[in-house]
Amino acid sequence: MMQALIFALIAYVGWATADIAGAIYSRRIGGYRTTFWSYLFRSVIFLFYIPFTISDWKHLRFANLSLTVLLSAIFIIGVCLFLEAFRSANASLVGTISAAFVVPTIILSVIFLHETLTMPQVIAICVIFVGLIFTSLDFDSFRGKKFVLDKGILLAFVVMILWGIYFSFIKIPVKELGWFIPSYIAYLVFPLVLVIMRFKKLPIALPIKNHGGLIAFAGFTILGTVGNLAYNLGIEKGYVSTVIPIAGSYPTLFVVLTFLVFKDKLKKSQVLGICISLAGIVAMSFLSK
């Protein structure tokens, strides 16, 4: 179980730092193009690792292949809807709702994967989730304003469900195929982003035309890959319901990095949220031994 905890923490750091690099680069060529090129490069890079996983590929069957492709499509559609949600809704609200995919992930894992949680673990998860809300949500922006459930907010809820489905049920192919193959198949779904771009009439911009952001692009690709692979390794070693609360609380670190990189000031509620989530993470680490 301790190995699962370590990989969960690696995913926590990888996802947070990847989002910072992705934010920098997507401002140059857009979120859809950034996703497309990142997934394309990941699929090419990891071709060289396939020879080391020959024994795992022998377990590939139509059933687990179909499930992995379906889950990968669900995840990447969620990424696209996540970007679309920012166009009409408050960014902090979209981020908070989407990041709550931890909750449906745990619920689905307990119900369908028959995982179990002790009451102290349930309390620790609730603590992490409360801290996540305080960290991500800008309470000042809602003072004196009427709450409206617009298209962007609805899309954020859809993203939360889609990502919850992916991060819970990906445990099935990971258990049968190991940590690498499900991740690699997910990268091979990148043509779906191209289809969406064609539908939205978005031209493809070559990443080499944006020399100033190539470091950010490399960081987004490499760190995001590390985060995804670490998550799969974590759920291979332990329960989804144990790994996802820690890995999925990455917005707490993202807020701190945003302050350091973009010089955005931290609000008192965000500082409180970070402390609350970190307390939950520490508690979860001791309870998961």
Backbone bond lengths (Angstrom), bond angles and torsions (degrees), N, CA, C in turn:
res aa  C-N    CA-C-N  psi(-1)  N-CA   C-N-CA  omega(-1)  CA-C   N-CA-C  phi
1 M - - - 1.467 - - 1.533 111.71 -
2 M 1.347 116.67 -32.68 1.456 120.04 179.48 1.528 111.18 -62.98
3 Q 1.349 117.02 -35.46 1.461 120.02 176.96 1.526 110.75 -62.67
4 A 1.316 116.86 -40.47 1.464 121.39 177.93 1.516 110.11 -60.99
5 L 1.327 116.53 -39.94 1.461 121.85 178.86 1.523 111.23 -62.84
6 I 1.325 115.92 -44.87 1.467 120.62 -179.31 1.521 110.80 -62.14
7 F 1.332 117.10 -45.25 1.464 120.34 178.93 1.526 111.34 -66.31
8 A 1.330 117.31 -33.11 1.467 120.81 176.83 1.528 110.15 -63.32
9 L 1.327 116.87 -40.64 1.463 121.07 178.76 1.526 111.03 -68.21
10 I 1.332 116.91 -36.14 1.469 120.19 176.64 1.526 110.04 -64.50
11 A 1.339 116.73 -42.71 1.460 120.93 176.93 1.519 110.63 -62.63
12 Y 1.314 116.50 -39.48 1.475 123.12 177.58 1.527 110.87 -55.88
13 V 1.328 116.08 -49.40 1.470 121.14 -179.51 1.529 110.57 -71.91
14 G 1.340 116.77 -42.02 1.463 120.54 -178.08 1.514 112.78 -62.11
15 W 1.321 117.69 -46.38 1.462 120.79 -179.14 1.523 111.94 -65.89
16 A 1.329 116.77 -40.11 1.467 120.27 -178.69 1.526 111.58 -66.02
17 T 1.339 116.78 -47.55 1.458 120.37 -179.00 1.527 111.29 -69.72
18 A 1.327 116.68 -33.50 1.465 120.22 177.57 1.523 110.91 -64.20
19 D 1.327 116.66 -38.77 1.457 120.49 179.51 1.524 111.94 -65.15
20 I 1.332 116.67 -34.54 1.467 119.95 176.69 1.523 109.98 -64.93
21 A 1.341 115.96 -49.29 1.467 120.02 179.25 1.524 110.53 -62.91
22 G 1.331 116.90 -39.74 1.455 120.72 179.17 1.517 112.21 -64.77
23 A 1.335 116.43 -36.99 1.461 120.31 178.54 1.520 110.91 -64.32
24 I 1.331 115.94 -39.18 1.464 120.12 179.13 1.526 111.12 -65.53
25 Y 1.337 116.05 -46.12 1.463 119.48 -174.73 1.520 112.82 -77.55
26 S 1.339 117.37 -37.07 1.462 119.40 -178.29 1.517 111.96 -64.84
27 R 1.330 117.43 -22.02 1.461 120.30 175.96 1.528 111.35 -69.11
28 R 1.326 116.40 -17.53 1.464 120.91 179.91 1.531 112.41 -89.81
29 I 1.345 116.96 -43.08 1.470 118.58 -177.20 1.524 113.64 -125.68
30 G 1.350 117.19 0.88 1.458 119.64 177.73 1.522 112.80 95.48
31 G 1.333 115.30 156.31 1.451 120.75 -175.92 1.515 114.20 -68.63
32 Y 1.335 117.55 -39.40 1.463 120.46 -178.98 1.524 110.98 -64.92
33 R 1.324 116.03 -45.18 1.469 119.86 -179.56 1.533 110.90 -66.74
34 T 1.326 115.64 -39.81 1.460 119.26 177.77 1.520 111.05 -59.94
35 T 1.344 116.66 -44.23 1.465 121.17 178.59 1.520 111.08 -62.51
36 F 1.329 116.57 -44.96 1.469 120.93 -178.29 1.521 111.19 -59.81
37 W 1.335 116.62 -53.29 1.462 119.86 -176.26 1.529 112.02 -66.92
38 S 1.333 116.55 -35.61 1.458 119.88 179.22 1.522 111.12 -64.53
39 Y 1.332 116.60 -46.39 1.467 119.85 179.53 1.526 111.00 -66.12
40 L 1.318 117.30 -36.61 1.460 120.96 178.37 1.526 110.50 -62.99
41 F 1.325 117.16 -47.27 1.460 120.81 -179.49 1.523 111.30 -65.32
42 R 1.331 117.32 -38.13 1.461 119.90 179.27 1.521 110.76 -63.53
43 S 1.326 116.71 -41.25 1.459 120.00 -179.23 1.528 111.37 -65.34
44 V 1.328 117.26 -32.87 1.468 121.26 179.10 1.529 111.06 -75.97
45 I 1.340 116.18 -45.42 1.465 121.10 -177.59 1.527 111.73 -59.45
46 F 1.341 116.19 -43.88 1.462 119.51 -174.06 1.521 113.32 -82.21
47 L 1.329 116.68 2.91 1.463 119.42 170.45 1.529 110.25 -59.58
48 F 1.333 115.81 -33.78 1.461 120.99 -176.34 1.527 112.27 -73.20
49 Y 1.331 117.24 -15.64 1.461 119.55 -179.43 1.529 112.27 -92.31
50 I 1.327 116.32 -14.49 1.467 120.90 -177.15 1.530 112.80 -55.57
51 P 1.357 120.32 -42.66 1.474 119.49 179.79 1.520 114.20 -56.35
52 F 1.340 117.45 -24.14 1.467 120.51 -179.06 1.536 111.94 -84.85
53 T 1.335 116.78 -1.90 1.467 120.32 -177.55 1.531 111.61 -122.99
54 I 1.319 117.25 23.99 1.468 121.23 -177.21 1.525 111.70 -57.44
55 S 1.332 116.11 -40.26 1.467 119.18 -178.21 1.528 111.95 -64.35
56 D 1.328 117.77 -31.76 1.462 121.49 179.27 1.525 111.76 -73.91
57 W 1.329 116.86 -35.32 1.468 120.37 -178.70 1.524 111.80 -64.52
58 K 1.333 116.29 -22.00 1.460 119.75 179.33 1.533 112.00 -65.46
59 H 1.335 115.92 -20.27 1.463 120.49 -179.03 1.534 112.02 -90.34
60 L 1.323 116.76 0.79 1.456 120.45 -178.97 1.525 110.38 -71.65
61 R 1.305 116.20 124.13 1.466 123.28 179.06 1.528 108.78 -127.28
62 F 1.313 115.08 167.07 1.471 119.38 -178.90 1.528 110.78 -59.69
63 A 1.330 116.42 -37.78 1.468 120.48 -176.97 1.526 111.67 -65.90
64 N 1.360 117.68 -52.86 1.460 118.45 -177.67 1.524 112.03 -73.38
65 L 1.343 117.44 -27.23 1.463 119.92 174.70 1.531 110.51 -66.62
66 S 1.324 116.30 -46.22 1.467 121.03 -179.84 1.519 111.10 -61.42
67 L 1.339 116.13 -42.34 1.460 120.56 -180.00 1.528 110.74 -64.47
68 T 1.327 116.80 -42.37 1.460 120.88 -179.30 1.523 111.24 -64.90
69 V 1.329 117.30 -43.62 1.464 121.20 178.96 1.531 110.17 -63.29
70 L 1.330 116.14 -43.03 1.464 120.44 179.61 1.523 110.92 -62.12
71 L 1.326 117.08 -46.57 1.460 120.91 179.47 1.523 111.77 -64.57
72 S 1.331 116.37 -37.12 1.469 120.57 178.50 1.518 111.00 -64.88
73 A 1.334 116.35 -41.09 1.458 120.88 177.68 1.525 110.61 -64.12
74 I 1.334 116.14 -40.95 1.458 120.75 177.91 1.523 110.97 -60.92
75 F 1.335 115.85 -42.28 1.460 119.72 -178.99 1.529 111.95 -65.41
76 I 1.316 116.56 -46.41 1.460 119.59 -175.60 1.534 111.40 -71.06
77 I 1.330 117.43 -31.29 1.466 120.87 173.14 1.525 109.24 -64.29
78 G 1.336 115.70 -39.36 1.454 119.91 176.32 1.516 112.16 -60.50
79 V 1.333 116.83 -39.32 1.460 120.92 178.00 1.534 110.42 -61.77
80 C 1.315 116.06 -44.38 1.469 120.49 -179.98 1.527 111.37 -64.51
81 L 1.324 117.77 -43.58 1.464 121.04 178.74 1.523 111.07 -66.79
82 F 1.328 116.04 -33.05 1.462 121.34 177.18 1.528 110.28 -60.22
83 L 1.323 115.92 -45.15 1.465 120.52 178.17 1.529 111.15 -66.95
84 E 1.313 116.36 -38.16 1.463 121.17 -179.23 1.527 111.17 -66.63
85 A 1.332 116.84 -33.71 1.465 121.06 -177.05 1.525 112.20 -63.22
86 F 1.325 117.11 -30.14 1.459 120.80 -179.01 1.527 113.03 -67.59
87 R 1.321 117.33 -16.30 1.461 120.68 -175.87 1.529 112.88 -72.23
88 S 1.350 117.36 -25.54 1.459 118.60 -174.67 1.519 115.02 -128.47
89 A 1.329 117.49 -9.59 1.467 119.50 -176.23 1.522 111.09 -120.66
90 N 1.332 115.76 163.26 1.445 122.44 176.91 1.523 109.99 -59.24
91 A 1.330 117.12 128.11 1.463 121.73 -173.70 1.521 112.36 -61.40
92 S 1.353 116.84 -41.28 1.459 118.98 -178.26 1.523 111.23 -67.11
93 L 1.341 117.02 -34.35 1.463 120.18 179.01 1.525 110.84 -70.54
94 V 1.340 116.06 -42.08 1.468 120.65 177.40 1.520 110.35 -61.08
95 G 1.327 116.25 -44.08 1.459 120.15 179.85 1.516 112.59 -63.45
96 T 1.335 116.26 -40.54 1.458 120.00 -179.21 1.522 111.46 -66.15
97 I 1.336 116.58 -47.26 1.465 120.90 -178.58 1.527 110.37 -63.99
98 S 1.319 117.44 -45.42 1.467 121.19 -178.19 1.522 111.42 -65.03
99 A 1.343 116.46 -41.18 1.460 120.75 -179.20 1.517 112.10 -67.24
100 A 1.333 116.49 -15.15 1.463 120.48 178.64 1.526 112.03 -76.37
101 F 1.341 117.85 10.03 1.472 120.67 176.22 1.528 110.89 -59.56
102 V 1.333 115.85 -16.69 1.460 120.63 176.53 1.530 110.62 -57.27
103 V 1.331 116.10 -39.55 1.465 120.56 -175.75 1.533 112.40 -66.42
104 P 1.361 119.87 -54.65 1.469 118.06 177.34 1.522 113.16 -63.48
105 T 1.340 117.16 -29.19 1.462 120.06 177.13 1.529 110.67 -61.36
106 I 1.319 115.72 -47.08 1.465 120.06 -179.65 1.521 110.98 -66.27
107 I 1.338 116.45 -44.13 1.468 120.80 -178.83 1.526 110.58 -61.08
108 L 1.329 116.77 -46.85 1.467 120.94 -179.52 1.529 111.06 -65.30
109 S 1.322 116.88 -36.74 1.462 120.64 -179.60 1.524 111.56 -66.68
110 V 1.325 115.47 -39.74 1.463 119.80 179.78 1.529 110.79 -70.20
111 I 1.351 115.98 -41.48 1.469 120.44 -175.88 1.531 111.95 -74.03
112 F 1.347 116.47 -50.17 1.469 120.05 -170.87 1.529 113.64 -97.28
113 L 1.319 117.49 -28.46 1.465 119.63 -179.79 1.525 112.00 -98.99
114 H 1.334 115.52 1.00 1.467 122.29 175.30 1.528 112.62 58.18
115 E 1.334 116.09 36.44 1.450 119.76 174.91 1.530 109.23 -83.27
116 T 1.296 116.41 156.18 1.463 120.38 -177.29 1.522 110.81 -121.51
117 L 1.311 114.28 150.04 1.456 121.39 177.02 1.520 109.58 -130.68
118 T 1.325 115.97 139.73 1.456 119.87 173.75 1.525 108.73 -82.20
119 M 1.300 117.60 160.95 1.458 120.82 179.97 1.537 112.11 -60.09
120 P 1.349 119.51 -42.30 1.473 118.81 175.80 1.528 112.41 -59.20
121 Q 1.342 117.79 -36.52 1.458 120.13 177.52 1.522 111.45 -67.08
122 V 1.327 116.69 -38.52 1.469 120.81 176.91 1.525 110.08 -61.33
123 I 1.314 116.51 -42.97 1.468 120.99 178.72 1.524 110.61 -63.48
124 A 1.345 117.05 -42.47 1.465 120.95 179.38 1.521 111.01 -63.02
125 I 1.328 117.23 -39.98 1.466 121.68 178.10 1.523 110.20 -63.19
126 C 1.330 116.18 -42.79 1.471 120.31 178.39 1.523 111.09 -62.45
127 V 1.331 116.28 -38.83 1.464 120.99 178.58 1.526 110.20 -63.02
128 I 1.339 116.59 -45.00 1.469 121.13 178.67 1.523 110.49 -60.42
129 F 1.330 116.30 -43.52 1.459 120.82 -177.76 1.525 111.19 -66.08
130 V 1.336 117.92 -41.33 1.468 121.42 177.56 1.524 109.95 -62.33
131 G 1.334 116.12 -43.62 1.466 119.33 177.63 1.508 112.06 -62.70
132 L 1.332 116.66 -35.99 1.459 121.57 178.87 1.518 111.09 -63.17
133 I 1.308 116.74 -39.34 1.468 120.96 178.46 1.522 110.51 -64.44
134 F 1.330 116.94 -47.67 1.458 121.08 179.92 1.529 111.41 -63.24
135 T 1.326 117.14 -34.39 1.465 120.82 -178.21 1.523 112.25 -72.77
136 S 1.313 116.68 -43.62 1.458 121.19 -171.33 1.523 113.89 -87.77
137 L 1.330 117.27 -28.87 1.459 120.35 -171.47 1.517 111.39 -90.97
138 D 1.323 115.72 129.68 1.462 122.10 177.48 1.528 107.73 -91.58
139 F 1.332 116.34 96.61 1.460 120.20 -175.22 1.528 111.90 -67.34
140 D 1.323 117.24 -30.82 1.459 120.27 -177.98 1.520 112.25 -63.08
141 S 1.341 117.29 -31.66 1.462 120.69 -176.35 1.522 112.68 -72.72
142 F 1.329 116.78 -12.20 1.468 120.05 -177.97 1.522 113.46 -105.18
143 R 1.327 116.32 -3.76 1.458 119.00 -179.38 1.531 110.75 -68.67
144 G 1.295 114.65 127.02 1.459 119.48 178.33 1.502 113.98 76.75
145 K 1.323 118.30 7.57 1.462 121.11 -178.61 1.523 109.77 -114.91
146 K 1.283 116.65 146.38 1.457 122.45 179.72 1.523 109.51 -82.65
147 F 1.308 115.98 131.61 1.469 120.79 179.69 1.528 109.92 -74.11
148 V 1.310 115.87 125.24 1.460 121.54 -178.96 1.522 109.17 -123.25
149 L 1.308 116.41 128.79 1.467 121.26 179.43 1.521 108.10 -88.40
150 D 1.347 116.91 84.84 1.461 120.17 -176.52 1.524 110.66 -92.64
151 K 1.317 116.18 -173.78 1.460 122.31 -175.94 1.521 112.07 -59.70
152 G 1.333 116.98 -42.94 1.453 120.58 -178.23 1.515 112.80 -62.38
153 I 1.325 116.38 -39.28 1.457 120.60 179.12 1.527 110.46 -67.01
154 L 1.328 116.27 -42.09 1.462 120.46 177.58 1.524 110.84 -61.89
155 L 1.346 116.93 -41.18 1.462 120.51 177.77 1.524 111.11 -62.59
156 A 1.332 116.70 -37.92 1.465 120.73 178.82 1.524 111.02 -62.44
157 F 1.333 116.90 -39.32 1.462 120.07 176.49 1.527 110.80 -65.14
158 V 1.331 116.73 -37.93 1.466 120.53 177.73 1.527 109.99 -64.20
159 V 1.333 116.68 -42.25 1.464 121.55 177.76 1.522 110.35 -60.13
160 M 1.323 116.68 -43.92 1.458 121.38 179.44 1.530 110.97 -56.40
161 I 1.337 116.45 -44.38 1.461 120.90 -179.50 1.530 111.16 -69.20
162 L 1.345 116.60 -44.61 1.471 120.55 -178.35 1.520 111.09 -61.39
163 W 1.324 116.72 -46.32 1.464 119.94 179.70 1.528 111.01 -68.28
164 G 1.326 116.80 -33.14 1.462 119.62 175.95 1.513 111.64 -62.75
165 I 1.334 115.90 -41.10 1.466 121.06 177.65 1.530 110.52 -62.78
166 Y 1.340 115.85 -46.73 1.463 119.51 -177.63 1.526 111.96 -62.71
167 F 1.331 117.09 -52.25 1.459 120.48 -172.48 1.524 113.19 -71.91
168 S 1.321 117.70 -15.90 1.463 119.50 175.44 1.526 111.30 -88.63
169 F 1.328 117.62 -52.03 1.463 120.50 -173.17 1.527 114.26 -81.69
170 I 1.345 117.49 -11.27 1.466 118.46 175.66 1.525 109.87 -65.25
171 K 1.327 116.43 -15.23 1.465 122.09 176.17 1.531 110.92 -58.51
172 I 1.340 117.21 -34.00 1.465 121.33 -176.52 1.534 111.62 -64.56
173 P 1.359 119.05 -56.02 1.466 117.88 177.87 1.520 113.48 -66.87
174 V 1.343 117.39 -30.18 1.465 119.97 177.34 1.521 110.25 -63.40
175 K 1.321 116.55 -40.13 1.456 120.92 179.59 1.520 111.43 -65.44
176 E 1.351 116.90 -34.54 1.466 120.85 -177.01 1.528 112.71 -88.71
177 L 1.339 117.00 -32.21 1.462 120.82 -172.34 1.524 114.26 -113.18
178 G 1.333 117.91 -6.47 1.452 119.95 -175.64 1.519 110.89 90.91
179 W 1.319 116.84 178.54 1.460 121.92 -172.74 1.524 113.73 -77.39
180 F 1.345 118.48 -25.96 1.467 120.59 -170.99 1.524 114.14 -82.37
181 I 1.317 118.37 -50.56 1.466 122.09 -171.22 1.525 113.05 -58.39
182 P 1.337 120.50 -46.76 1.467 119.20 178.31 1.525 113.06 -59.68
183 S 1.338 116.38 -36.37 1.469 119.95 177.92 1.521 110.87 -67.30
184 Y 1.325 116.39 -42.35 1.462 119.56 -177.71 1.527 111.23 -67.90
185 I 1.321 117.27 -40.14 1.462 120.30 177.62 1.526 109.89 -62.23
186 A 1.332 116.69 -36.15 1.465 120.38 178.05 1.523 110.91 -61.67
187 Y 1.334 116.75 -38.16 1.464 120.00 178.84 1.528 111.42 -68.54
188 L 1.324 116.70 -31.03 1.463 120.89 -178.97 1.530 113.10 -71.30
189 V 1.317 116.46 -7.90 1.467 120.64 179.83 1.533 110.96 -84.25
190 F 1.342 118.03 4.05 1.462 121.31 -176.70 1.535 114.66 -54.45
191 P 1.360 120.84 -28.59 1.471 118.65 177.23 1.527 113.43 -58.66
192 L 1.342 117.28 -22.69 1.464 120.14 178.04 1.525 110.48 -63.44
193 V 1.335 117.15 -35.37 1.463 120.73 177.03 1.522 109.78 -65.35
194 L 1.326 116.12 -38.83 1.456 120.68 178.20 1.528 111.00 -62.81
195 V 1.320 116.53 -39.85 1.468 120.79 177.64 1.523 110.30 -61.90
196 I 1.334 116.00 -43.42 1.465 120.24 179.10 1.530 110.42 -64.19
197 M 1.328 116.83 -40.11 1.460 121.03 178.83 1.519 111.01 -64.17
198 R 1.324 116.63 -39.92 1.461 120.65 177.61 1.521 110.37 -63.35
199 F 1.340 115.20 -41.01 1.464 120.77 179.68 1.527 110.78 -63.95
200 K 1.337 116.41 -37.69 1.463 121.31 179.55 1.524 112.54 -87.76
201 K 1.356 115.95 1.71 1.465 122.66 178.56 1.526 111.93 59.53
202 L 1.348 114.89 44.10 1.461 120.74 177.46 1.523 109.49 -100.77
203 P 1.324 118.38 122.47 1.472 120.19 178.82 1.523 111.23 -72.08
204 I 1.327 116.15 155.73 1.465 120.97 178.03 1.522 109.14 -87.67
205 A 1.328 115.89 125.76 1.459 120.89 177.35 1.517 108.29 -105.55
206 L 1.319 117.02 123.97 1.457 120.80 -179.18 1.524 110.56 -66.34
207 P 1.320 118.41 133.83 1.465 120.60 -178.52 1.512 113.29 -64.56
208 I 1.352 117.35 -24.22 1.468 119.31 -178.35 1.521 111.85 -70.32
209 K 1.325 117.71 -12.95 1.464 120.84 178.05 1.521 111.81 -80.40
210 N 1.315 116.78 -6.41 1.450 121.07 -178.53 1.530 109.21 -120.17
211 H 1.334 114.62 68.38 1.463 120.36 -172.29 1.526 112.29 -58.47
212 G 1.340 117.08 -36.55 1.453 120.10 -177.23 1.515 113.14 -64.99
213 G 1.329 117.06 -20.49 1.453 119.27 -177.18 1.508 114.48 -108.50
214 L 1.339 117.48 8.63 1.457 119.86 -177.38 1.529 112.37 -64.60
215 I 1.334 116.40 -34.08 1.462 119.53 178.00 1.524 109.47 -65.94
216 A 1.332 115.73 -41.93 1.463 119.90 178.19 1.524 110.63 -64.29
217 F 1.333 116.49 -39.79 1.464 120.41 179.11 1.525 110.72 -63.95
218 A 1.339 115.78 -43.43 1.470 120.10 178.32 1.522 110.36 -63.13
219 G 1.333 116.08 -40.24 1.455 120.02 178.69 1.517 111.98 -64.17
220 F 1.323 116.41 -43.18 1.461 120.86 179.24 1.520 110.52 -62.53
221 T 1.324 116.42 -43.86 1.462 121.07 -178.21 1.521 112.18 -67.96
222 I 1.333 116.61 -48.58 1.461 120.94 -176.04 1.533 111.57 -70.61
223 L 1.336 116.18 -48.07 1.463 119.60 -176.83 1.528 111.69 -68.55
224 G 1.346 115.86 -37.60 1.459 118.90 176.41 1.515 111.66 -63.73
225 T 1.330 115.66 -38.30 1.465 120.47 178.35 1.520 110.87 -66.12
226 V 1.325 116.16 -43.27 1.468 120.58 177.78 1.527 110.14 -59.19
227 G 1.335 116.41 -43.18 1.456 120.36 179.72 1.521 112.45 -62.75
228 N 1.336 116.31 -45.57 1.467 120.56 -179.08 1.525 112.12 -65.20
229 L 1.330 116.02 -44.03 1.466 120.06 -179.56 1.527 110.91 -67.34
230 A 1.334 115.97 -38.16 1.463 119.52 178.81 1.522 110.53 -64.54
231 Y 1.328 116.61 -38.21 1.467 119.42 178.01 1.527 110.25 -62.80
232 N 1.331 116.69 -46.11 1.469 119.86 179.10 1.527 111.83 -62.21
233 L 1.326 115.76 -38.89 1.470 119.36 176.75 1.526 110.25 -64.84
234 G 1.326 115.38 -37.45 1.458 119.88 -179.99 1.514 112.66 -64.28
235 I 1.334 116.69 -45.79 1.466 119.21 -178.55 1.526 111.60 -76.78
236 E 1.347 116.28 -15.47 1.462 119.17 172.94 1.531 109.82 -74.05
237 K 1.328 116.05 -32.75 1.459 120.96 -178.12 1.529 113.18 -89.79
238 G 1.342 116.96 -23.99 1.460 119.87 -176.10 1.515 112.57 -148.77
239 Y 1.313 116.86 -164.72 1.450 123.08 -177.55 1.527 111.53 -78.72
240 V 1.337 115.49 145.50 1.466 120.85 172.05 1.519 109.53 -60.89
241 S 1.325 116.68 -42.96 1.457 122.52 -177.17 1.528 112.82 -65.26
242 T 1.334 117.42 -14.34 1.459 121.42 175.96 1.521 111.29 -95.94
243 V 1.323 117.08 -38.28 1.464 121.91 -175.73 1.527 111.93 -77.21
244 I 1.333 117.60 -44.24 1.462 120.50 -171.35 1.526 114.21 -65.57
245 P 1.343 121.37 -34.10 1.464 118.36 178.47 1.522 112.76 -61.87
246 I 1.328 116.08 -34.82 1.467 120.21 -179.79 1.525 110.73 -78.61
247 A 1.331 117.03 -51.68 1.465 120.59 -179.39 1.522 111.02 -63.94
248 G 1.324 116.93 -39.25 1.458 121.00 -175.95 1.503 115.01 -75.33
249 S 1.333 117.53 -7.15 1.460 120.18 177.26 1.529 111.86 -90.65
250 Y 1.334 116.61 18.37 1.462 121.60 -178.33 1.529 114.86 -57.73
251 P 1.364 120.65 -23.50 1.469 118.85 177.25 1.522 113.95 -58.01
252 T 1.334 117.98 -23.78 1.466 119.68 177.52 1.528 110.61 -63.04
253 L 1.333 116.71 -42.85 1.466 120.96 177.11 1.522 110.42 -73.57
254 F 1.327 116.59 -35.05 1.467 121.03 179.75 1.525 111.00 -58.86
255 V 1.324 117.20 -41.05 1.461 121.18 -179.71 1.528 110.75 -63.34
256 V 1.329 116.98 -42.32 1.460 121.07 178.32 1.523 110.77 -63.58
257 L 1.327 117.23 -44.43 1.459 121.56 179.63 1.526 110.97 -65.84
258 T 1.317 116.63 -35.08 1.466 120.08 176.65 1.515 110.41 -61.23
259 F 1.334 115.72 -40.94 1.461 120.63 177.52 1.525 111.21 -63.03
260 L 1.346 117.52 -41.14 1.459 121.44 -177.77 1.521 112.81 -73.93
261 V 1.356 116.54 -38.34 1.462 120.73 -175.08 1.522 111.85 -86.38
262 F 1.338 115.85 -48.85 1.463 120.19 -175.88 1.521 113.48 -98.36
263 K 1.341 116.61 0.61 1.463 122.88 179.01 1.526 112.60 62.07
264 D 1.322 116.48 26.37 1.460 120.78 175.63 1.527 108.83 -75.01
265 K 1.328 115.79 135.04 1.458 120.08 -178.25 1.525 110.93 -76.41
266 L 1.321 114.79 143.67 1.458 120.65 176.96 1.526 109.47 -89.15
267 K 1.330 116.11 130.66 1.451 121.09 176.60 1.522 109.44 -81.65
268 K 1.329 115.90 160.36 1.456 120.30 179.70 1.523 111.26 -58.95
269 S 1.343 116.22 -37.81 1.467 119.97 -179.80 1.521 110.85 -65.79
270 Q 1.354 116.94 -33.56 1.465 120.35 179.09 1.526 111.02 -71.60
271 V 1.327 116.99 -40.44 1.461 120.91 176.64 1.525 109.88 -61.74
272 L 1.341 115.70 -43.20 1.461 120.32 177.64 1.522 110.77 -62.29
273 G 1.345 116.04 -43.44 1.459 120.49 -179.62 1.517 112.24 -62.88
274 I 1.325 116.99 -40.26 1.464 121.17 178.66 1.525 110.06 -62.38
275 C 1.317 116.64 -44.67 1.459 120.51 -179.77 1.524 111.25 -63.89
276 I 1.346 116.27 -41.40 1.462 120.47 -179.78 1.526 110.65 -64.02
277 S 1.355 116.51 -47.12 1.465 120.55 -178.51 1.523 111.53 -64.69
278 L 1.333 116.67 -41.45 1.461 119.82 179.18 1.520 110.95 -64.04
279 A 1.339 116.50 -36.14 1.460 120.02 176.55 1.529 110.05 -63.47
280 G 1.350 116.39 -41.37 1.460 120.53 177.57 1.517 112.33 -65.10
281 I 1.339 116.24 -38.46 1.459 121.17 179.54 1.532 110.67 -64.93
282 V 1.335 116.34 -44.48 1.464 120.41 178.08 1.517 110.50 -61.79
283 A 1.343 116.22 -44.12 1.464 120.07 179.27 1.529 110.42 -62.30
284 M 1.343 116.25 -41.89 1.463 120.84 -179.63 1.527 109.98 -63.34
285 S 1.326 116.75 -35.90 1.468 120.29 -179.23 1.525 111.41 -65.00
286 F 1.330 116.78 -40.78 1.465 119.98 178.74 1.534 111.12 -71.73
287 L 1.332 116.34 -37.04 1.466 120.76 -178.48 1.514 112.41 -73.52
288 S 1.349 117.65 -17.79 1.460 121.30 -176.50 1.519 113.00 -93.31
289 K 1.298 117.93 1.79 1.471 120.51 -179.23 1.519 111.45 -70.91
